[in-house]
Amino acid sequence: MKQISYIVLTALVFASCSPLQKALKADDTAYKNEVADQLYEKGKYKQAIRLYEQIEAKDGWMPNYQAMYYRYSKAYYNARKWEAAKPMFQKFNFTYLTSPNREETMYLEAMSAYEMSEVFSLDQHVTYEGIQKFENFLTSYPESQYKDDANAKMRELQEKIERKAYESARLYNKIGEYTRDYNAAIVALDNFLLDYPGTVYKTDALFYKFDSAYKLAINSVYSKMEDRLKNAISLHDDLISYDPDTKYKEEADRMLERLKKELQQFSSK
């Protein structure tokens, strides 16, 4: 037991004398920065951050600290601390406009927002921010080595926004079974298609718009049924015209047959 206590005590004494602990207690900023850089190069980002934080608190954003703040910002990013990395890169890019690292740091600023973006069902304000940051980056560095990845990541964020909008619109179709308000579903899906004409969810939106019109027509009062049947048939045509081999074709064609059958009762008028 005494031997274990001695080992623990020795370890604590050693830790207290480590370069990190010495640097944390030191007043010499240059020494803190030197040790922080060594820790950074070893991949010990969280330890390096502790020293960089002390330098920032003491001296602020000095013009000659550009290299330090570059590593400081990247330390947060490499430590996967996106919430801290994003504003740090933003301040670096604003403060050091002529930095030779600005192309990279603008890209990493956008990437920090990308990493923070929530799943589509949650709040998307950071997703919008990420899209804007990638756009700013590509405007500033249109031929950047990161341009292909930036475009891909930006498209991914845009599709997340589209997915949220699509699912919100489709919800009206889902709850139509209970509300019987399929007109609201048609309007919501139509607005979605107007807002996102090139969306990857266009086929889905066209089908559920048709599905909503189909259910509205089939369950309609007689006085409105004919017009609603014809409208639903036209929406089927829109779906097949856009995507002839859609995964919904078999189901949509069965629904079309029902619509045509129901429409026959008005042919003698």
C-alpha positions in Angstrom: 0.0 0.0 0.0 2.9 2.4 0.9 4.5 1.5 -2.4 1.3 2.4 -4.4 1.0 5.7 -2.5 4.6 6.5 -3.3 4.0 5.8 -7.0 1.0 8.0 -7.1 2.8 10.8 -5.3 5.7 10.5 -7.6 3.4 10.8 -10.6 1.7 13.9 -9.2 5.1 15.5 -8.6 6.2 14.7 -12.1 3.0 16.0 -13.6 3.4 19.3 -11.7 6.8 19.7 -13.2 5.8 18.9 -16.7 6.4 21.5 -19.5 2.7 22.2 -19.7 2.4 22.9 -15.9 5.5 25.1 -16.0 4.2 27.0 -19.0 0.8 27.5 -17.4 2.4 29.1 -14.3 5.0 31.1 -16.3 4.6 34.8 -17.0 6.7 34.7 -20.1 4.4 34.8 -23.1 7.1 33.6 -25.5 7.7 30.6 -23.4 4.0 29.8 -23.2 3.8 30.0 -27.0 6.8 27.9 -27.5 5.5 25.1 -25.3 2.0 25.4 -26.9 3.5 25.1 -30.4 5.4 21.9 -29.3 2.2 20.4 -27.9 0.3 21.4 -31.1 2.9 19.7 -33.2 2.5 16.5 -31.1 -1.2 16.5 -31.6 -1.9 17.4 -28.0 -4.4 20.1 -29.1 -6.4 20.4 -25.9 -3.3 21.0 -23.9 -2.0 23.5 -26.4 -5.4 25.3 -26.3 -4.9 25.9 -22.5 -1.8 27.9 -23.2 -3.1 29.7 -26.2 -6.1 30.8 -24.1 -3.8 32.3 -21.6 -1.9 34.3 -24.2 -5.1 35.5 -25.8 -6.4 36.7 -22.3 -3.2 38.5 -21.6 -2.2 40.1 -24.9 -5.2 39.9 -27.1 -5.1 39.8 -30.9 -1.7 41.4 -31.6 -0.7 41.8 -35.3 2.5 39.8 -34.7 0.6 36.9 -33.2 -0.8 35.8 -36.6 1.0 32.5 -36.6 0.0 31.8 -33.0 -3.7 32.4 -33.8 -3.5 30.3 -36.9 -2.4 27.3 -34.8 -4.8 28.3 -32.0 -7.8 28.2 -34.4 -6.7 24.9 -35.9 -6.1 23.4 -32.5 -9.8 23.9 -31.7 -10.7 22.4 -35.1 -8.4 19.4 -34.8 -9.8 18.8 -31.2 -13.3 18.7 -32.8 -14.4 21.7 -30.8 -16.4 23.1 -33.7 -18.4 25.7 -31.6 -15.1 27.3 -30.6 -13.3 26.8 -33.9 -15.9 28.6 -36.0 -15.8 32.1 -34.3 -12.0 31.7 -33.9 -11.5 31.2 -37.6 -14.0 34.0 -38.3 -12.1 36.4 -36.2 -8.8 35.3 -37.7 -10.1 35.9 -41.2 -11.4 39.3 -40.3 -8.2 40.3 -38.4 -5.5 39.0 -40.7 -6.8 39.8 -44.2 -3.4 39.3 -45.9 -2.5 36.0 -44.1 -1.0 33.4 -46.4 -3.2 30.9 -44.5 -6.5 32.8 -45.1 -7.6 30.4 -47.9 -7.3 27.5 -45.6 -8.8 29.3 -42.6 -11.8 30.5 -44.6 -12.4 26.9 -45.7 -12.1 25.6 -42.2 -14.5 28.3 -40.9 -17.1 27.0 -43.3 -16.2 23.4 -42.4 -16.7 24.2 -38.7 -20.3 25.3 -39.5 -20.7 22.2 -41.6 -19.7 19.9 -38.7 -22.1 21.8 -36.4 -25.0 21.4 -38.7 -27.8 19.4 -37.1 -29.9 16.6 -38.7 -32.6 17.9 -41.0 -35.4 17.5 -38.5 -33.8 19.9 -36.0 -33.1 23.7 -36.2 -31.1 24.6 -39.4 -29.8 28.1 -38.6 -26.2 26.8 -38.6 -26.8 25.0 -41.9 -27.8 28.3 -43.5 -24.7 29.9 -42.0 -22.5 27.1 -43.4 -23.9 27.5 -46.9 -23.2 31.3 -46.7 -19.6 30.6 -45.5 -18.9 28.2 -48.3 -20.3 30.7 -50.8 -18.1 33.5 -49.3 -15.1 31.1 -49.5 -15.7 30.2 -53.1 -16.2 33.8 -54.1 -12.9 34.7 -52.5 -11.0 31.7 -53.8 -12.8 30.4 -56.9 -9.8 28.3 -58.0 -9.0 27.0 -54.5 -7.6 23.5 -54.0 -10.6 23.0 -51.7 -13.2 24.2 -54.2 -14.5 20.7 -55.2 -14.9 19.6 -51.6 -16.5 23.0 -50.7 -19.0 22.7 -53.5 -19.8 19.1 -52.4 -20.2 20.1 -48.8 -22.3 23.1 -49.7 -24.6 21.0 -51.8 -25.0 18.5 -48.9 -26.1 21.3 -46.6 -28.5 22.6 -49.3 -30.0 19.2 -49.6 -30.5 19.1 -45.9 -32.5 22.4 -46.1 -34.5 20.9 -49.0 -35.1 17.7 -47.0 -36.5 19.7 -44.1 -38.7 21.8 -46.4 -39.9 18.7 -48.3 -40.7 16.7 -45.1 -42.6 19.8 -43.7 -44.6 20.0 -46.9 -45.3 16.2 -47.0 -46.5 16.3 -43.4 -49.7 17.9 -44.7 -50.2 14.9 -46.9 -49.7 12.5 -44.0 -52.1 14.3 -41.6 -54.6 14.7 -44.4 -56.0 11.3 -43.3 -57.1 13.0 -40.1 -57.7 16.6 -41.2 -59.2 15.8 -44.6 -57.5 19.0 -45.8 -55.7 17.7 -48.8 -55.9 21.2 -50.4 -53.3 22.3 -47.8 -51.1 19.5 -48.8 -51.3 20.4 -52.5 -50.5 24.0 -51.7 -47.6 23.1 -49.4 -46.0 20.7 -51.9 -46.6 23.2 -54.8 -44.8 25.9 -52.8 -41.9 23.5 -52.1 -41.5 22.8 -55.8 -41.6 26.6 -56.5 -39.0 27.3 -53.9 -36.7 24.4 -54.9 -37.2 23.7 -58.6 -34.0 21.7 -58.9 -34.5 19.6 -55.8 -33.5 16.0 -55.5 -37.0 15.4 -53.9 -38.9 16.7 -57.0 -40.2 13.2 -57.9 -41.3 12.6 -54.4 -43.0 16.0 -54.1 -44.8 15.5 -57.5 -46.1 12.1 -56.4 -47.4 13.3 -53.0 -49.0 16.3 -54.7 -50.7 13.9 -57.0 -51.6 11.6 -54.1 -53.1 14.5 -52.2 -55.2 15.6 -55.3 -56.2 11.9 -55.8 -57.5 11.6 -52.2 -59.2 15.0 -52.4 -61.0 14.0 -55.6 -62.0 10.4 -54.6 -63.4 11.7 -51.3 -65.0 14.8 -52.8 -68.6 15.9 -52.8 -70.3 15.2 -56.1 -70.6 18.9 -57.1 -66.8 19.3 -57.0 -65.7 15.8 -58.0 -65.4 16.2 -61.7 -63.0 19.1 -61.6 -61.0 17.5 -58.9 -60.7 14.2 -60.8 -59.5 16.0 -63.9 -57.0 18.0 -61.8 -55.6 14.8 -60.2 -55.2 13.2 -63.6 -53.2 16.2 -64.8 -50.9 15.9 -61.8 -50.4 12.3 -62.6 -49.3 13.4 -66.1 -46.9 15.9 -64.5 -45.3 13.2 -62.5 -44.8 10.7 -65.4 -43.7 13.5 -67.7 -41.0 14.5 -65.3 -39.9 11.0 -64.3 -41.3 8.3 -66.6 -39.6 5.4 -64.7 -40.4 6.7 -61.3 -40.4 4.2 -58.4 -44.0 5.4 -57.8 -45.2 4.5 -61.4 -47.0 1.3 -60.6 -48.9 2.8 -57.7 -49.6 6.0 -59.6 -50.9 4.1 -62.6 -53.4 2.2 -60.4 -54.6 5.4 -58.9 -55.0 6.8 -62.4 -57.2 3.9 -63.4 -59.4 4.6 -60.4 -59.6 8.3 -61.3 -60.6 7.5 -64.9 -63.2 5.1 -63.7 -64.7 7.6 -61.4 -64.7 10.2 -64.2 -66.8 8.0 -66.4 -69.9 8.9 -64.4 -69.7 12.4 -65.7 -69.3 11.4 -69.4 -73.0 11.4 -70.1 -73.4 15.0 -69.0 
